Amino acid sequence: AQTPETPPDETARETNTDVLSLRLAETIAAADYKTLSDDIIERVTLSLADNAATLAHTSCKTSHHPFLDRLVAKGGTAEAILPGGSAELPMDEAAAYIAYLIHAAETDDTDHRASLRASPVVIAPALALGDAVEASGEELITAIAIGYSVLGALGEPTGPIQTEGLMSASVYGTIASAAVAAYLLDLTPEQTQNAIALAATASNGLFQYYFDQTEEKRIIIARSARIGVEAALLAQAGEEAAPAILEGRSGLYPVLTRHDLTRAEADRIVSKVAALDGPLHIEPKFYTTSDSIIPYLKGLDALADKPSAHQISHFELTADKRYGAVLEDKIVNYHAPSTALGAKLNFNFVIALYLVEGSVEPQHYNASGLADEDVLNLASKGVFQAQGGEGFPNLTLFLKNGESLDVTPIFPERSEQVPAFREERMKKIEQLTAGLWSEEERLEALRDIEALPEESLATDWIKRYQARFCGPGRQ
């Protein structure tokens, strides 16, 4: 028997054309803008518009980002432009910088197939590489469609893996970022396979931040974007990695997700990537909070008669072990958040904030919002009740007059495509850029983004895109 140190049989390595990494690589290399439907192209441009608003907000209205400061201080070869439109960094570092800002305020988006924060590991490498390699508008759009499609297709067989203690977007995001970079670098299928494998070897993202209400999740997702770009650059330079890194016995699926990938699942992953329909699964966040809390806010929105916060004595979440695994500890061991990001991940605080304010928006997480006595008092009165068997959780509001109201959370259908939400997106963009862009500037930005497919050279377009944000030292 071979020991783990024994080199694999090279003949088997070269002739194994059935491994998922190679099948994905061949599909990515064959991607063609001409196959994209009008709906997919529109969704990519809408996602770019969403992320422009988020980048404007996070680069100009948030502060204290040591991670970004260190990236700038390290410097390096000027390859890709940063938000602000002046400073430049190496491609992989620029991708990390942009990804961090996209996720910094919990205002980005979700692919519900595995509760994936999608855009940081897709839009960020696309902007960094698109600038550096002088891609066309069509190539930039295709790369983004590839990234979303790879990310969601890989996550679909397992669904969310937060209950396994991992951030889904970070585990699969390294590979999505590598796919974006490999396409824009015009790697061969063999090089792309190695990029996928090199990225997968560094898949990461422990979920403990959710329970401790700490802020490193922004760094986790930024590292994933950087790892993917680095993997593609290393593959371009000749580095190789294990072909069966995804489904092999010590590969990503069996080790990190505890899931043995079936042939049917592998076939579906490849077919979904070939369809390049990932953008149709991306839903923007319309509430500034963790994706795990949003279904309850949607349920509260659906109430015909909403009680005022002063009418409520306490609230109770009833859930089985499947859902309680994530939320029970947060509710039972509630403590008031000390940071804005911690507050956005705090179930009790967010539910109380919604009940007091009637919405959950970025401005609610300032210093006065975190100290709001009405919110903190109600947040301290959350209760968790375990239920036997399996079933969807339920939120109940108990009123001071003895009555109660059941709130049915509205969970997404994980494998279904989502609507375009054009009207809702425009409201979100206006909200995030208030005080930063005039109405004329906002409309000009939207027109410029919609015109991306017509750009023969996206470098100037990316410079205009990045110039709408605040640069290093101005956060």
ChimeraX attribute file (.defattr): number of C-alpha atoms within 10 A of each C-alpha:
attribute: neighborCount
match mode: 1-to-1
recipient: residues
	/A:1	4
	/A:2	7
	/A:3	6
	/A:4	7
	/A:5	6
	/A:6	8
	/A:7	8
	/A:8	11
	/A:9	8
	/A:10	8
	/A:11	8
	/A:12	9
	/A:13	13
	/A:14	9
	/A:15	8
	/A:16	11
	/A:17	12
	/A:18	12
	/A:19	17
	/A:20	22
	/A:21	28
	/A:22	22
	/A:23	18
	/A:24	23
	/A:25	24
	/A:26	18
	/A:27	19
	/A:28	30
	/A:29	21
	/A:30	12
	/A:31	20
	/A:32	15
	/A:33	17
	/A:34	8
	/A:35	12
	/A:36	18
	/A:37	13
	/A:38	9
	/A:39	12
	/A:40	20
	/A:41	23
	/A:42	18
	/A:43	25
	/A:44	26
	/A:45	21
	/A:46	22
	/A:47	24
	/A:48	22
	/A:49	23
	/A:50	24
	/A:51	24
	/A:52	24
	/A:53	30
	/A:54	26
	/A:55	30
	/A:56	28
	/A:57	27
	/A:58	24
	/A:59	24
	/A:60	19
	/A:61	18
	/A:62	14
	/A:63	11
	/A:64	9
	/A:65	16
	/A:66	9
	/A:67	16
	/A:68	21
	/A:69	13
	/A:70	10
	/A:71	17
	/A:72	19
	/A:73	9
	/A:74	9
	/A:75	13
	/A:76	13
	/A:77	10
	/A:78	13
	/A:79	19
	/A:80	26
	/A:81	26
	/A:82	28
	/A:83	26
	/A:84	22
	/A:85	19
	/A:86	14
	/A:87	16
	/A:88	20
	/A:89	21
	/A:90	18
	/A:91	30
	/A:92	26
	/A:93	30
	/A:94	31
	/A:95	34
	/A:96	31
	/A:97	29
	/A:98	28
	/A:99	28
	/A:100	28
	/A:101	27
	/A:102	33
	/A:103	25
	/A:104	26
	/A:105	22
	/A:106	23
	/A:107	26
	/A:108	26
	/A:109	23
	/A:110	20
	/A:111	30
	/A:112	26
	/A:113	24
	/A:114	25
	/A:115	23
	/A:116	27
	/A:117	28
	/A:118	33
	/A:119	31
	/A:120	31
	/A:121	40
	/A:122	32
	/A:123	28
	/A:124	29
	/A:125	35
	/A:126	32
	/A:127	30
	/A:128	29
	/A:129	29
	/A:130	28
	/A:131	25
	/A:132	19
	/A:133	17
	/A:134	17
	/A:135	22
	/A:136	21
	/A:137	23
	/A:138	20
	/A:139	23
	/A:140	29
	/A:141	26
	/A:142	27
	/A:143	34
	/A:144	34
	/A:145	28
	/A:146	30
	/A:147	33
	/A:148	31
	/A:149	31
	/A:150	30
	/A:151	33
	/A:152	32
	/A:153	27
	/A:154	26
	/A:155	25
	/A:156	19
	/A:157	20
	/A:158	18
	/A:159	18
	/A:160	20
	/A:161	20
	/A:162	20
	/A:163	15
	/A:164	15
	/A:165	15
	/A:166	19
	/A:167	28
	/A:168	29
	/A:169	32
	/A:170	28
	/A:171	30
	/A:172	27
	/A:173	39
	/A:174	34
	/A:175	35
	/A:176	35
	/A:177	38
	/A:178	36
	/A:179	37
	/A:180	33
	/A:181	34
	/A:182	31
	/A:183	27
	/A:184	26
	/A:185	19
	/A:186	14
	/A:187	22
	/A:188	18
	/A:189	21
	/A:190	19
	/A:191	25
	/A:192	32
	/A:193	32
	/A:194	30
	/A:195	35
	/A:196	33
	/A:197	29
	/A:198	27
	/A:199	31
	/A:200	28
	/A:201	19
	/A:202	18
	/A:203	23
	/A:204	21
	/A:205	24
	/A:206	17
	/A:207	20
	/A:208	15
	/A:209	15
	/A:210	23
	/A:211	16
	/A:212	14
	/A:213	22
	/A:214	18
	/A:215	16
	/A:216	19
	/A:217	22
	/A:218	22
	/A:219	21
	/A:220	21
	/A:221	30
	/A:222	32
	/A:223	27
	/A:224	32
	/A:225	38
	/A:226	27
	/A:227	29
	/A:228	35
	/A:229	36
	/A:230	23
	/A:231	33
	/A:232	33
	/A:233	22
	/A:234	16
	/A:235	26
	/A:236	20
	/A:237	10
	/A:238	12
	/A:239	14
	/A:240	19
	/A:241	17
	/A:242	18
	/A:243	24
	/A:244	20
	/A:245	22
	/A:246	24
	/A:247	21
	/A:248	17
	/A:249	12
	/A:250	12
	/A:251	19
	/A:252	24
	/A:253	21
	/A:254	15
	/A:255	14
	/A:256	16
	/A:257	21
	/A:258	12
	/A:259	13
	/A:260	18
	/A:261	16
	/A:262	11
	/A:263	12
	/A:264	8
	/A:265	16
	/A:266	22
	/A:267	12
	/A:268	16
	/A:269	23
	/A:270	22
	/A:271	16
	/A:272	17
	/A:273	24
	/A:274	21
	/A:275	16
	/A:276	28
	/A:277	24
	/A:278	26
	/A:279	28
	/A:280	22
	/A:281	24
	/A:282	27
	/A:283	22
	/A:284	24
	/A:285	20
	/A:286	18
	/A:287	22
	/A:288	23
	/A:289	25
	/A:290	19
	/A:291	19
	/A:292	14
	/A:293	20
	/A:294	22
	/A:295	15
	/A:296	23
	/A:297	22
	/A:298	17
	/A:299	17
	/A:300	24
	/A:301	17
	/A:302	14
	/A:303	13
	/A:304	7
	/A:305	9
	/A:306	12
	/A:307	14
	/A:308	12
	/A:309	20
	/A:310	12
	/A:311	12
	/A:312	21
	/A:313	16
	/A:314	20
	/A:315	23
	/A:316	18
	/A:317	23
	/A:318	19
	/A:319	23
	/A:320	18
	/A:321	16
	/A:322	14
	/A:323	17
	/A:324	20
	/A:325	14
	/A:326	18
	/A:327	21
	/A:328	21
	/A:329	12
	/A:330	21
	/A:331	23
	/A:332	15
	/A:333	10
	/A:334	19
	/A:335	16
	/A:336	18
	/A:337	20
	/A:338	13
	/A:339	15
	/A:340	22
	/A:341	23
	/A:342	21
	/A:343	23
	/A:344	27
	/A:345	26
	/A:346	26
	/A:347	23
	/A:348	30
	/A:349	26
	/A:350	27
	/A:351	23
	/A:352	25
	/A:353	26
	/A:354	19
	/A:355	23
	/A:356	18
	/A:357	14
	/A:358	16
	/A:359	17
	/A:360	22
	/A:361	19
	/A:362	18
	/A:363	14
	/A:364	20
	/A:365	22
	/A:366	11
	/A:367	12
	/A:368	10
	/A:369	16
	/A:370	19
	/A:371	14
	/A:372	14
	/A:373	11
	/A:374	16
	/A:375	23
	/A:376	19
	/A:377	14
	/A:378	22
	/A:379	25
	/A:380	19
	/A:381	17
	/A:382	22
	/A:383	19
	/A:384	18
	/A:385	15
	/A:386	14
	/A:387	14
	/A:388	9
	/A:389	9
	/A:390	11
	/A:391	13
	/A:392	13
	/A:393	20
	/A:394	17
	/A:395	20
	/A:396	16
	/A:397	21
	/A:398	17
	/A:399	18
	/A:400	12
	/A:401	9
	/A:402	8
	/A:403	9
	/A:404	15
	/A:405	16
	/A:406	16
	/A:407	20
	/A:408	19
	/A:409	20
	/A:410	16
	/A:411	14
	/A:412	14
	/A:413	10
	/A:414	16
	/A:415	16
	/A:416	12
	/A:417	18
	/A:418	17
	/A:419	11
	/A:420	19
	/A:421	12
	/A:422	11
	/A:423	8
	/A:424	13
	/A:425	20
	/A:426	16
	/A:427	11
	/A:428	21
	/A:429	20
	/A:430	18
	/A:431	16
	/A:432	23
	/A:433	22
	/A:434	15
	/A:435	11
	/A:436	18
	/A:437	17
	/A:438	12
	/A:439	13
	/A:440	9
	/A:441	13
	/A:442	20
	/A:443	13
	/A:444	12
	/A:445	19
	/A:446	19
	/A:447	12
	/A:448	16
	/A:449	22
	/A:450	17
	/A:451	13
	/A:452	21
	/A:453	19
	/A:454	11
	/A:455	17
	/A:456	15
	/A:457	19
	/A:458	24
	/A:459	23
	/A:460	13
	/A:461	20
	/A:462	25
	/A:463	19
	/A:464	17
	/A:465	20
	/A:466	22
	/A:467	17
	/A:468	21
	/A:469	25
	/A:470	22
	/A:471	18
	/A:472	20
	/A:473	13
	/A:474	12
	/A:475	17
